[in-house]
Amino acid sequence: MSDTELSRRLTALVRAAEGVTAVYPAQPLLEAAAGVVAETLELRPAGSSVDIERADGVATVRVQIAAADALPAPDTLRRVGELLRRATDAEPSLAPPVVIAVAVRLVDTEPPAR
């Protein structure tokens, strides 16, 4: 399976996880913005927010999520990390070691009180 296909599959898995309200590219904001432009111009496949990087014999799988208020964010982070670990352990194209990095992004849903 190509990294693009794997990224799409893992993105769908994360999106469906309990407590996840959104999935964002794992790159820093400016790099992510460039990714949106690339996706719009069809240079980067849509639906592939999970970043897979291979370097020095290590595969790193990164994603940023928004977490629902209904569950504690650490529980959602742990759940997403465990889902990604199980999926990557079962993926023959990813040989160990595989590093899983899940971060939560703060998203304001309401304007601040004045």
Secondary structure, DSSP 8 states (H G I E B T S, - for coil): --HHHHHHHHHHHHHTSTTEEEEE-SS-HHHHHHHHHHHHTTSS-TT--SEEEEETTEEEEEEEEEE-TTS-HHHHHHHHHHHHHHHHHT-TT--S-EEEEEEE-----S----
